[in-house]
Amino acid sequence: MLKIFIPTILVCILTISCNKNNCKECTGCKDLPNATLCEDDFEKSSDYNDQVDNYVSNGCNCKDK
């Protein structure tokens, strides 16, 4: 029983830790449309951060979702 239980728990922990699930809701922008930006939608975290910075520099209010 323990041989099945421990690997199952490890797989669950790894699955949860790999899911970034970091999203920002950006509203009130000057020139850009309102958007929900999620880190999972970008290939690299730096691309996600750059896009959030782009929205913020456009006057958007980006909050964690």
PQR file of N, CA, C, O and H, with PARSE charges and radii, in Angstrom:
ATOM      1  N   MET A   1       0.828  -1.197   0.000 -0.4000 1.5000
ATOM      2  CA  MET A   1       0.000   0.000   0.000 -0.0000 2.0000
ATOM      3  C   MET A   1       0.869   1.257   0.000  0.5500 1.7000
ATOM      4  O   MET A   1       0.585   2.203  -0.734 -0.5500 1.4000
ATOM      5  N   LEU A   2       1.907   1.275   0.803 -0.4000 1.5000
ATOM      6  CA  LEU A   2       2.789   2.429   0.891 -0.0000 2.0000
ATOM      7  C   LEU A   2       3.542   2.660  -0.415  0.5500 1.7000
ATOM      8  O   LEU A   2       3.851   3.801  -0.761 -0.5500 1.4000
ATOM      9  H   LEU A   2       2.137   0.506   1.399  0.4000 1.0000
ATOM     10  N   LYS A   3       3.842   1.570  -1.150 -0.4000 1.5000
ATOM     11  CA  LYS A   3       4.545   1.691  -2.425 -0.0000 2.0000
ATOM     12  C   LYS A   3       3.700   2.420  -3.467  0.5500 1.7000
ATOM     13  O   LYS A   3       4.250   3.037  -4.379 -0.5500 1.4000
ATOM     14  H   LYS A   3       3.590   0.643  -0.869  0.4000 1.0000
ATOM     15  N   ILE A   4       2.414   2.363  -3.352 -0.4000 1.5000
ATOM     16  CA  ILE A   4       1.522   3.051  -4.283 -0.0000 2.0000
ATOM     17  C   ILE A   4       1.254   4.474  -3.804  0.5500 1.7000
ATOM     18  O   ILE A   4       1.177   5.394  -4.618 -0.5500 1.4000
ATOM     19  H   ILE A   4       1.966   1.862  -2.612  0.4000 1.0000
ATOM     20  N   PHE A   5       1.116   4.663  -2.525 -0.4000 1.5000
ATOM     21  CA  PHE A   5       0.751   5.946  -1.944 -0.0000 2.0000
ATOM     22  C   PHE A   5       1.830   7.019  -2.143  0.5500 1.7000
ATOM     23  O   PHE A   5       1.513   8.132  -2.563 -0.5500 1.4000
ATOM     24  H   PHE A   5       1.178   3.916  -1.864  0.4000 1.0000
ATOM     25  N   ILE A   6       3.069   6.712  -1.856 -0.4000 1.5000
ATOM     26  CA  ILE A   6       4.153   7.694  -1.931 -0.0000 2.0000
ATOM     27  C   ILE A   6       4.373   8.197  -3.361  0.5500 1.7000
ATOM     28  O   ILE A   6       4.458   9.410  -3.552 -0.5500 1.4000
ATOM     29  H   ILE A   6       3.327   5.808  -1.514  0.4000 1.0000
ATOM     30  N   PRO A   7       4.468   7.331  -4.369 -0.5600 1.5000
ATOM     31  CA  PRO A   7       4.619   7.862  -5.738  0.2800 2.0000
ATOM     32  C   PRO A   7       3.423   8.710  -6.188  0.5500 1.7000
ATOM     33  O   PRO A   7       3.593   9.681  -6.924 -0.5500 1.4000
ATOM     34  N   THR A   8       2.238   8.352  -5.754 -0.4000 1.5000
ATOM     35  CA  THR A   8       1.051   9.132  -6.116 -0.0000 2.0000
ATOM     36  C   THR A   8       1.147  10.538  -5.535  0.5500 1.7000
ATOM     37  O   THR A   8       0.838  11.512  -6.221 -0.5500 1.4000
ATOM     38  H   THR A   8       2.099   7.562  -5.156  0.4000 1.0000
ATOM     39  N   ILE A   9       1.561  10.653  -4.309 -0.4000 1.5000
ATOM     40  CA  ILE A   9       1.726  11.958  -3.669 -0.0000 2.0000
ATOM     41  C   ILE A   9       2.810  12.768  -4.381  0.5500 1.7000
ATOM     42  O   ILE A   9       2.634  13.967  -4.599 -0.5500 1.4000
ATOM     43  H   ILE A   9       1.813   9.861  -3.751  0.4000 1.0000
ATOM     44  N   LEU A  10       3.908  12.145  -4.740 -0.4000 1.5000
ATOM     45  CA  LEU A  10       4.988  12.843  -5.433 -0.0000 2.0000
ATOM     46  C   LEU A  10       4.540  13.380  -6.788  0.5500 1.7000
ATOM     47  O   LEU A  10       4.892  14.499  -7.160 -0.5500 1.4000
ATOM     48  H   LEU A  10       4.051  11.171  -4.563  0.4000 1.0000
ATOM     49  N   VAL A  11       3.777  12.600  -7.516 -0.4000 1.5000
ATOM     50  CA  VAL A  11       3.269  13.045  -8.817 -0.0000 2.0000
ATOM     51  C   VAL A  11       2.343  14.242  -8.632  0.5500 1.7000
ATOM     52  O   VAL A  11       2.403  15.192  -9.412 -0.5500 1.4000
ATOM     53  H   VAL A  11       3.491  11.690  -7.214  0.4000 1.0000
ATOM     54  N   CYS A  12       1.513  14.212  -7.641 -0.4000 1.5000
ATOM     55  CA  CYS A  12       0.601  15.334  -7.369 -0.0000 2.0000
ATOM     56  C   CYS A  12       1.375  16.606  -7.035  0.5500 1.7000
ATOM     57  O   CYS A  12       1.045  17.683  -7.531 -0.5500 1.4000
ATOM     58  H   CYS A  12       1.464  13.440  -7.007  0.4000 1.0000
ATOM     59  N   ILE A  13       2.382  16.489  -6.213 -0.4000 1.5000
ATOM     60  CA  ILE A  13       3.191  17.647  -5.837 -0.0000 2.0000
ATOM     61  C   ILE A  13       3.903  18.223  -7.055  0.5500 1.7000
ATOM     62  O   ILE A  13       3.925  19.442  -7.229 -0.5500 1.4000
ATOM     63  H   ILE A  13       2.650  15.614  -5.809  0.4000 1.0000
ATOM     64  N   LEU A  14       4.475  17.387  -7.889 -0.4000 1.5000
ATOM     65  CA  LEU A  14       5.171  17.860  -9.081 -0.0000 2.0000
ATOM     66  C   LEU A  14       4.215  18.529 -10.061  0.5500 1.7000
ATOM     67  O   LEU A  14       4.561  19.539 -10.674 -0.5500 1.4000
ATOM     68  H   LEU A  14       4.456  16.398  -7.748  0.4000 1.0000
ATOM     69  N   THR A  15       3.038  17.983 -10.207 -0.4000 1.5000
ATOM     70  CA  THR A  15       2.047  18.563 -11.112 -0.0000 2.0000
ATOM     71  C   THR A  15       1.631  19.942 -10.638  0.5500 1.7000
ATOM     72  O   THR A  15       1.517  20.866 -11.443 -0.5500 1.4000
ATOM     73  H   THR A  15       2.757  17.163  -9.709  0.4000 1.0000
ATOM     74  N   ILE A  16       1.407  20.091  -9.366 -0.4000 1.5000
ATOM     75  CA  ILE A  16       0.999  21.379  -8.821 -0.0000 2.0000
ATOM     76  C   ILE A  16       2.129  22.394  -8.934  0.5500 1.7000
ATOM     77  O   ILE A  16       1.883  23.547  -9.289 -0.5500 1.4000
ATOM     78  H   ILE A  16       1.499  19.340  -8.711  0.4000 1.0000
ATOM     79  N   SER A  17       3.346  21.995  -8.643 -0.4000 1.5000
ATOM     80  CA  SER A  17       4.462  22.932  -8.678 -0.0000 2.0000
ATOM     81  C   SER A  17       4.820  23.362 -10.092  0.5500 1.7000
ATOM     82  O   SER A  17       5.370  24.449 -10.272 -0.5500 1.4000
ATOM     83  H   SER A  17       3.545  21.058  -8.355  0.4000 1.0000
ATOM     84  N   CYS A  18       4.529  22.555 -11.096 -0.4000 1.5000
ATOM     85  CA  CYS A  18       4.842  22.909 -12.481 -0.0000 2.0000
ATOM     86  C   CYS A  18       3.807  23.838 -13.097  0.5500 1.7000
ATOM     87  O   CYS A  18       4.088  24.494 -14.100 -0.5500 1.4000
ATOM     88  H   CYS A  18       4.083  21.672 -10.950  0.4000 1.0000
ATOM     89  N   ASN A  19       2.635  23.902 -12.526 -0.4000 1.5000
ATOM     90  CA  ASN A  19       1.580  24.758 -13.050 -0.0000 2.0000
ATOM     91  C   ASN A  19       1.755  26.165 -12.502  0.5500 1.7000
ATOM     92  O   ASN A  19       1.528  26.398 -11.315 -0.5500 1.4000
ATOM     93  H   ASN A  19       2.406  23.369 -11.712  0.4000 1.0000
ATOM     94  N   LYS A  20       2.155  27.103 -13.346 -0.4000 1.5000
ATOM     95  CA  LYS A  20       2.442  28.461 -12.900 -0.0000 2.0000
ATOM     96  C   LYS A  20       1.169  29.165 -12.435  0.5500 1.7000
ATOM     97  O   LYS A  20       1.130  29.746 -11.351 -0.5500 1.4000
ATOM     98  H   LYS A  20       2.340  26.914 -14.311  0.4000 1.0000
ATOM     99  N   ASN A  21       0.147  29.107 -13.254 -0.4000 1.5000
ATOM    100  CA  ASN A  21      -1.162  29.654 -12.942 -0.0000 2.0000
ATOM    101  C   ASN A  21      -1.087  31.061 -12.362  0.5500 1.7000
ATOM    102  O   ASN A  21      -1.835  31.394 -11.442 -0.5500 1.4000
ATOM    103  H   ASN A  21       0.178  28.635 -14.135  0.4000 1.0000
ATOM    104  N   ASN A  22      -0.202  31.878 -12.887 -0.4000 1.5000
ATOM    105  CA  ASN A  22      -0.024  33.250 -12.453 -0.0000 2.0000
ATOM    106  C   ASN A  22      -0.697  34.135 -13.488  0.5500 1.7000
ATOM    107  O   ASN A  22      -0.253  34.191 -14.635 -0.5500 1.4000
ATOM    108  H   ASN A  22       0.405  31.608 -13.634  0.4000 1.0000
ATOM    109  N   CYS A  23      -1.765  34.831 -13.099 -0.4000 1.5000
ATOM    110  CA  CYS A  23      -2.507  35.668 -14.044 -0.0000 2.0000
ATOM    111  C   CYS A  23      -2.689  37.080 -13.506  0.5500 1.7000
ATOM    112  O   CYS A  23      -2.785  37.296 -12.298 -0.5500 1.4000
ATOM    113  H   CYS A  23      -2.126  34.786 -12.167  0.4000 1.0000
ATOM    114  N   LYS A  24      -2.734  38.033 -14.427 -0.4000 1.5000
ATOM    115  CA  LYS A  24      -2.997  39.435 -14.106 -0.0000 2.0000
ATOM    116  C   LYS A  24      -4.174  39.895 -14.960  0.5500 1.7000
ATOM    117  O   LYS A  24      -4.244  39.604 -16.154 -0.5500 1.4000
ATOM    118  H   LYS A  24      -2.656  37.857 -15.408  0.4000 1.0000
ATOM    119  N   GLU A  25      -5.086  40.610 -14.333 -0.4000 1.5000
ATOM    120  CA  GLU A  25      -6.218  41.226 -15.015 -0.0000 2.0000
ATOM    121  C   GLU A  25      -5.849  42.684 -15.221  0.5500 1.7000
ATOM    122  O   GLU A  25      -5.700  43.431 -14.253 -0.5500 1.4000
ATOM    123  H   GLU A  25      -5.029  40.846 -13.363  0.4000 1.0000
ATOM    124  N   CYS A  26      -5.699  43.099 -16.484 -0.4000 1.5000
ATOM    125  CA  CYS A  26      -5.279  44.467 -16.800 -0.0000 2.0000
ATOM    126  C   CYS A  26      -6.463  45.238 -17.381  0.5500 1.7000
ATOM    127  O   CYS A  26      -7.030  44.855 -18.404 -0.5500 1.4000
ATOM    128  H   CYS A  26      -5.820  42.492 -17.270  0.4000 1.0000
ATOM    129  N   THR A  27      -6.826  46.340 -16.703 -0.4000 1.5000
ATOM    130  CA  THR A  27      -7.976  47.149 -17.115 -0.0000 2.0000
ATOM    131  C   THR A  27      -7.604  48.630 -17.080  0.5500 1.7000
ATOM    132  O   THR A  27      -6.576  49.011 -16.521 -0.5500 1.4000
ATOM    133  H   THR A  27      -6.365  46.651 -15.872  0.4000 1.0000
ATOM    134  N   GLY A  28      -8.445  49.444 -17.677 -0.4000 1.5000
ATOM    135  CA  GLY A  28      -8.264  50.893 -17.652 -0.0000 2.0000
ATOM    136  C   GLY A  28      -7.114  51.383 -18.505  0.5500 1.7000
ATOM    137  O   GLY A  28      -6.512  52.411 -18.195 -0.5500 1.4000
ATOM    138  H   GLY A  28      -9.280  49.134 -18.131  0.4000 1.0000
ATOM    139  N   CYS A  29      -6.802  50.681 -19.556 -0.4000 1.5000
ATOM    140  CA  CYS A  29      -5.668  51.022 -20.417 -0.0000 2.0000
ATOM    141  C   CYS A  29      -5.994  52.228 -21.292  0.5500 1.7000
ATOM    142  O   CYS A  29      -7.153  52.476 -21.625 -0.5500 1.4000
ATOM    143  H   CYS A  29      -7.292  49.846 -19.808  0.4000 1.0000
ATOM    144  N   LYS A  30      -4.950  52.975 -21.660 -0.4000 1.5000
ATOM    145  CA  LYS A  30      -5.132  54.125 -22.555 -0.0000 2.0000
ATOM    146  C   LYS A  30      -5.379  53.660 -23.986  0.5500 1.7000
ATOM    147  O   LYS A  30      -6.389  54.016 -24.593 -0.5500 1.4000
ATOM    148  H   LYS A  30      -4.008  52.774 -21.390  0.4000 1.0000
ATOM    149  N   ASP A  31      -4.453  52.861 -24.525 -0.4000 1.5000
ATOM    150  CA  ASP A  31      -4.517  52.468 -25.936 -0.0000 2.0000
ATOM    151  C   ASP A  31      -4.719  50.972 -26.156  0.5500 1.7000
ATOM    152  O   ASP A  31      -5.095  50.554 -27.251 -0.5500 1.4000
ATOM    153  H   ASP A  31      -3.633  52.572 -24.031  0.4000 1.0000
ATOM    154  N   LEU A  32      -4.476  50.175 -25.142 -0.4000 1.5000
ATOM    155  CA  LEU A  32      -4.591  48.715 -25.283 -0.0000 2.0000
ATOM    156  C   LEU A  32      -5.939  48.236 -24.759  0.5500 1.7000
ATOM    157  O   LEU A  32      -6.514  48.844 -23.856 -0.5500 1.4000
ATOM    158  H   LEU A  32      -4.170  50.514 -24.253  0.4000 1.0000
ATOM    159  N   PRO A  33      -6.438  47.147 -25.326 -0.5600 1.5000
ATOM    160  CA  PRO A  33      -7.702  46.595 -24.815  0.2800 2.0000
ATOM    161  C   PRO A  33      -7.476  45.941 -23.448  0.5500 1.7000
ATOM    162  O   PRO A  33      -6.374  45.482 -23.148 -0.5500 1.4000
ATOM    163  N   ASN A  34      -8.523  45.903 -22.626 -0.4000 1.5000
ATOM    164  CA  ASN A  34      -8.433  45.178 -21.359 -0.0000 2.0000
ATOM    165  C   ASN A  34      -8.073  43.729 -21.656  0.5500 1.7000
ATOM    166  O   ASN A  34      -8.496  43.174 -22.671 -0.5500 1.4000
ATOM    167  H   ASN A  34      -9.418  46.276 -22.869  0.4000 1.0000
ATOM    168  N   ALA A  35      -7.294  43.119 -20.776 -0.4000 1.5000
ATOM    169  CA  ALA A  35      -6.840  41.751 -21.043 -0.0000 2.0000
ATOM    170  C   ALA A  35      -6.539  41.015 -19.743  0.5500 1.7000
ATOM    171  O   ALA A  35      -6.247  41.618 -18.710 -0.5500 1.4000
ATOM    172  H   ALA A  35      -6.950  43.570 -19.952  0.4000 1.0000
ATOM    173  N   THR A  36      -6.620  39.705 -19.832 -0.4000 1.5000
ATOM    174  CA  THR A  36      -6.145  38.831 -18.772 -0.0000 2.0000
ATOM    175  C   THR A  36      -4.883  38.158 -19.299  0.5500 1.7000
ATOM    176  O   THR A  36      -4.925  37.434 -20.293 -0.5500 1.4000
ATOM    177  H   THR A  36      -6.857  39.215 -20.671  0.4000 1.0000
ATOM    178  N   LEU A  37      -3.776  38.400 -18.634 -0.4000 1.5000
ATOM    179  CA  LEU A  37      -2.498  37.837 -19.043 -0.0000 2.0000
ATOM    180  C   LEU A  37      -2.121  36.734 -18.063  0.5500 1.7000
ATOM    181  O   LEU A  37      -2.033  36.967 -16.857 -0.5500 1.4000
ATOM    182  H   LEU A  37      -3.742  38.989 -17.827  0.4000 1.0000
ATOM    183  N   CYS A  38      -1.898  35.533 -18.586 -0.4000 1.5000
ATOM    184  CA  CYS A  38      -1.506  34.396 -17.753 -0.0000 2.0000
ATOM    185  C   CYS A  38      -0.129  33.898 -18.178  0.5500 1.7000
ATOM    186  O   CYS A  38       0.165  33.759 -19.365 -0.5500 1.4000
ATOM    187  H   CYS A  38      -1.969  35.343 -19.566  0.4000 1.0000
ATOM    188  N   GLU A  39       0.695  33.638 -17.187 -0.4000 1.5000
ATOM    189  CA  GLU A  39       2.067  33.207 -17.463 -0.0000 2.0000
ATOM    190  C   GLU A  39       2.094  31.917 -18.280  0.5500 1.7000
ATOM    191  O   GLU A  39       2.999  31.724 -19.093 -0.5500 1.4000
ATOM    192  H   GLU A  39       0.456  33.751 -16.222  0.4000 1.0000
ATOM    193  N   ASP A  40       1.122  31.037 -18.079 -0.4000 1.5000
ATOM    194  CA  ASP A  40       1.066  29.773 -18.817 -0.0000 2.0000
ATOM    195  C   ASP A  40       0.890  29.985 -20.321  0.5500 1.7000
ATOM    196  O   ASP A  40       1.199  29.093 -21.110 -0.5500 1.4000
ATOM    197  H   ASP A  40       0.387  31.194 -17.419  0.4000 1.0000
ATOM    198  N   ASP A  41       0.397  31.158 -20.721 -0.4000 1.5000
ATOM    199  CA  ASP A  41       0.165  31.433 -22.139 -0.0000 2.0000
ATOM    200  C   ASP A  41       1.432  31.883 -22.875  0.5500 1.7000
ATOM    201  O   ASP A  41       1.414  32.052 -24.094 -0.5500 1.4000
ATOM    202  H   ASP A  41       0.146  31.883 -20.080  0.4000 1.0000
ATOM    203  N   PHE A  42       2.518  32.075 -22.144 -0.4000 1.5000
ATOM    204  CA  PHE A  42       3.769  32.545 -22.730 -0.0000 2.0000
ATOM    205  C   PHE A  42       4.823  31.451 -22.637  0.5500 1.7000
ATOM    206  O   PHE A  42       4.814  30.627 -21.722 -0.5500 1.4000
ATOM    207  H   PHE A  42       2.533  31.938 -21.153  0.4000 1.0000
ATOM    208  N   GLU A  43       5.726  31.465 -23.605 -0.4000 1.5000
ATOM    209  CA  GLU A  43       6.774  30.447 -23.645 -0.0000 2.0000
ATOM    210  C   GLU A  43       7.768  30.619 -22.498  0.5500 1.7000
ATOM    211  O   GLU A  43       8.234  29.639 -21.918 -0.5500 1.4000
ATOM    212  H   GLU A  43       5.733  32.134 -24.348  0.4000 1.0000
ATOM    213  N   LYS A  44       8.091  31.886 -22.174 -0.4000 1.5000
ATOM    214  CA  LYS A  44       9.049  32.165 -21.102 -0.0000 2.0000
ATOM    215  C   LYS A  44       8.430  33.136 -20.106  0.5500 1.7000
ATOM    216  O   LYS A  44       7.599  33.970 -20.467 -0.5500 1.4000
ATOM    217  H   LYS A  44       7.713  32.683 -22.646  0.4000 1.0000
ATOM    218  N   SER A  45       8.844  33.017 -18.852 -0.4000 1.5000
ATOM    219  CA  SER A  45       8.366  33.940 -17.816 -0.0000 2.0000
ATOM    220  C   SER A  45       8.750  35.368 -18.142  0.5500 1.7000
ATOM    221  O   SER A  45       7.993  36.295 -17.852 -0.5500 1.4000
ATOM    222  H   SER A  45       9.518  32.339 -18.559  0.4000 1.0000
ATOM    223  N   SER A  46       9.914  35.559 -18.742 -0.4000 1.5000
ATOM    224  CA  SER A  46      10.353  36.916 -19.083 -0.0000 2.0000
ATOM    225  C   SER A  46       9.426  37.547 -20.127  0.5500 1.7000
ATOM    226  O   SER A  46       9.188  38.754 -20.088 -0.5500 1.4000
ATOM    227  H   SER A  46      10.529  34.807 -18.978  0.4000 1.0000
ATOM    228  N   ASP A  47       8.902  36.741 -21.058 -0.4000 1.5000
ATOM    229  CA  ASP A  47       7.951  37.260 -22.043 -0.0000 2.0000
ATOM    230  C   ASP A  47       6.666  37.728 -21.362  0.5500 1.7000
ATOM    231  O   ASP A  47       6.112  38.773 -21.704 -0.5500 1.4000
ATOM    232  H   ASP A  47       9.096  35.761 -21.089  0.4000 1.0000
ATOM    233  N   TYR A  48       6.209  36.944 -20.401 -0.4000 1.5000
ATOM    234  CA  TYR A  48       5.011  37.303 -19.623 -0.0000 2.0000
ATOM    235  C   TYR A  48       5.255  38.613 -18.868  0.5500 1.7000
ATOM    236  O   TYR A  48       4.430  39.525 -18.917 -0.5500 1.4000
ATOM    237  H   TYR A  48       6.659  36.096 -20.123  0.4000 1.0000
ATOM    238  N   ASN A  49       6.388  38.702 -18.172 -0.4000 1.5000
ATOM    239  CA  ASN A  49       6.702  39.904 -17.397 -0.0000 2.0000
ATOM    240  C   ASN A  49       6.831  41.127 -18.297  0.5500 1.7000
ATOM    241  O   ASN A  49       6.401  42.219 -17.928 -0.5500 1.4000
ATOM    242  H   ASN A  49       7.059  37.961 -18.132  0.4000 1.0000
ATOM    243  N   ASP A  50       7.421  40.949 -19.474 -0.4000 1.5000
ATOM    244  CA  ASP A  50       7.546  42.052 -20.431 -0.0000 2.0000
ATOM    245  C   ASP A  50       6.174  42.537 -20.885  0.5500 1.7000
ATOM    246  O   ASP A  50       5.952  43.741 -21.018 -0.5500 1.4000
ATOM    247  H   ASP A  50       7.771  40.061 -19.774  0.4000 1.0000
ATOM    248  N   GLN A  51       5.261  41.611 -21.122 -0.4000 1.5000
ATOM    249  CA  GLN A  51       3.921  41.991 -21.573 -0.0000 2.0000
ATOM    250  C   GLN A  51       3.150  42.716 -20.462  0.5500 1.7000
ATOM    251  O   GLN A  51       2.443  43.688 -20.723 -0.5500 1.4000
ATOM    252  H   GLN A  51       5.442  40.634 -21.015  0.4000 1.0000
ATOM    253  N   VAL A  52       3.293  42.237 -19.228 -0.4000 1.5000
ATOM    254  CA  VAL A  52       2.654  42.934 -18.095 -0.0000 2.0000
ATOM    255  C   VAL A  52       3.229  44.339 -17.978  0.5500 1.7000
ATOM    256  O   VAL A  52       2.481  45.298 -17.790 -0.5500 1.4000
ATOM    257  H   VAL A  52       3.868  41.447 -19.016  0.4000 1.0000
ATOM    258  N   ASP A  53       4.535  44.471 -18.086 -0.4000 1.5000
ATOM    259  CA  ASP A  53       5.176  45.791 -18.031 -0.0000 2.0000
ATOM    260  C   ASP A  53       4.684  46.700 -19.156  0.5500 1.7000
ATOM    261  O   ASP A  53       4.498  47.899 -18.949 -0.5500 1.4000
ATOM    262  H   ASP A  53       5.143  43.692 -18.239  0.4000 1.0000
ATOM    263  N   ASN A  54       4.473  46.136 -20.340 -0.4000 1.5000
ATOM    264  CA  ASN A  54       3.957  46.888 -21.475 -0.0000 2.0000
ATOM    265  C   ASN A  54       2.563  47.437 -21.156  0.5500 1.7000
ATOM    266  O   ASN A  54       2.269  48.595 -21.451 -0.5500 1.4000
ATOM    267  H   ASN A  54       4.624  45.162 -20.508  0.4000 1.0000
ATOM    268  N   TYR A  55       1.715  46.615 -20.562 -0.4000 1.5000
ATOM    269  CA  TYR A  55       0.366  47.056 -20.206 -0.0000 2.0000
ATOM    270  C   TYR A  55       0.411  48.127 -19.120  0.5500 1.7000
ATOM    271  O   TYR A  55      -0.328  49.109 -19.185 -0.5500 1.4000
ATOM    272  H   TYR A  55       1.954  45.674 -20.323  0.4000 1.0000
ATOM    273  N   VAL A  56       1.269  47.944 -18.129 -0.4000 1.5000
ATOM    274  CA  VAL A  56       1.385  48.922 -17.045 -0.0000 2.0000
ATOM    275  C   VAL A  56       1.894  50.252 -17.581  0.5500 1.7000
ATOM    276  O   VAL A  56       1.406  51.307 -17.174 -0.5500 1.4000
ATOM    277  H   VAL A  56       1.870  47.146 -18.076  0.4000 1.0000
ATOM    278  N   SER A  57       2.864  50.220 -18.485 -0.4000 1.5000
ATOM    279  CA  SER A  57       3.401  51.460 -19.053 -0.0000 2.0000
ATOM    280  C   SER A  57       2.378  52.166 -19.935  0.5500 1.7000
ATOM    281  O   SER A  57       2.526  53.352 -20.228 -0.5500 1.4000
ATOM    282  H   SER A  57       3.259  49.363 -18.815  0.4000 1.0000
ATOM    283  N   ASN A  58       1.340  51.444 -20.359 -0.4000 1.5000
ATOM    284  CA  ASN A  58       0.273  52.038 -21.158 -0.0000 2.0000
ATOM    285  C   ASN A  58      -0.838  52.593 -20.269  0.5500 1.7000
ATOM    286  O   ASN A  58      -1.881  53.016 -20.767 -0.5500 1.4000
ATOM    287  H   ASN A  58       1.220  50.480 -20.121  0.4000 1.0000
ATOM    288  N   GLY A  59      -0.617  52.592 -18.968 -0.4000 1.5000
ATOM    289  CA  GLY A  59      -1.598  53.152 -18.038 -0.0000 2.0000
ATOM    290  C   GLY A  59      -2.591  52.153 -17.500  0.5500 1.7000
ATOM    291  O   GLY A  59      -3.546  52.535 -16.824 -0.5500 1.4000
ATOM    292  H   GLY A  59       0.231  52.248 -18.563  0.4000 1.0000
ATOM    293  N   CYS A  60      -2.387  50.879 -17.785 -0.4000 1.5000
ATOM    294  CA  CYS A  60      -3.303  49.844 -17.307 -0.0000 2.0000
ATOM    295  C   CYS A  60      -3.096  49.594 -15.816  0.5500 1.7000
ATOM    296  O   CYS A  60      -2.005  49.785 -15.280 -0.5500 1.4000
ATOM    297  H   CYS A  60      -1.612  50.568 -18.335  0.4000 1.0000
ATOM    298  N   ASN A  61      -4.155  49.169 -15.173 -0.4000 1.5000
ATOM    299  CA  ASN A  61      -4.099  48.744 -13.785 -0.0000 2.0000
ATOM    300  C   ASN A  61      -4.128  47.220 -13.799  0.5500 1.7000
ATOM    301  O   ASN A  61      -5.178  46.626 -14.044 -0.5500 1.4000
ATOM    302  H   ASN A  61      -5.042  49.014 -15.608  0.4000 1.0000
ATOM    303  N   CYS A  62      -2.995  46.584 -13.541 -0.4000 1.5000
ATOM    304  CA  CYS A  62      -2.887  45.114 -13.600 -0.0000 2.0000
ATOM    305  C   CYS A  62      -2.848  44.547 -12.189  0.5500 1.7000
ATOM    306  O   CYS A  62      -1.933  44.823 -11.414 -0.5500 1.4000
ATOM    307  H   CYS A  62      -2.142  47.067 -13.342  0.4000 1.0000
ATOM    308  N   LYS A  63      -3.862  43.749 -11.873 -0.4000 1.5000
ATOM    309  CA  LYS A  63      -3.966  43.123 -10.547 -0.0000 2.0000
ATOM    310  C   LYS A  63      -3.937  41.621 -10.673  0.5500 1.7000
ATOM    311  O   LYS A  63      -4.341  41.066 -11.695 -0.5500 1.4000
ATOM    312  H   LYS A  63      -4.606  43.525 -12.503  0.4000 1.0000
ATOM    313  N   ASP A  64      -3.459  40.960  -9.631 -0.4000 1.5000
ATOM    314  CA  ASP A  64      -3.476  39.496  -9.609 -0.0000 2.0000
ATOM    315  C   ASP A  64      -4.900  39.001  -9.725  0.5500 1.7000
ATOM    316  O   ASP A  64      -5.824  39.562  -9.136 -0.5500 1.4000
ATOM    317  H   ASP A  64      -3.131  41.411  -8.801  0.4000 1.0000
ATOM    318  N   LYS A  65      -5.058  37.945 -10.491 -0.4000 1.5000
ATOM    319  CA  LYS A  65      -6.395  37.364 -10.660 -0.0000 2.0000
ATOM    320  C   LYS A  65      -6.487  36.086  -9.890  0.5500 1.7000
ATOM    321  O   LYS A  65      -7.531  35.435  -9.897 -0.5500 1.4000
ATOM    322  H   LYS A  65      -4.308  37.489 -10.969  0.4000 1.0000
TER
END
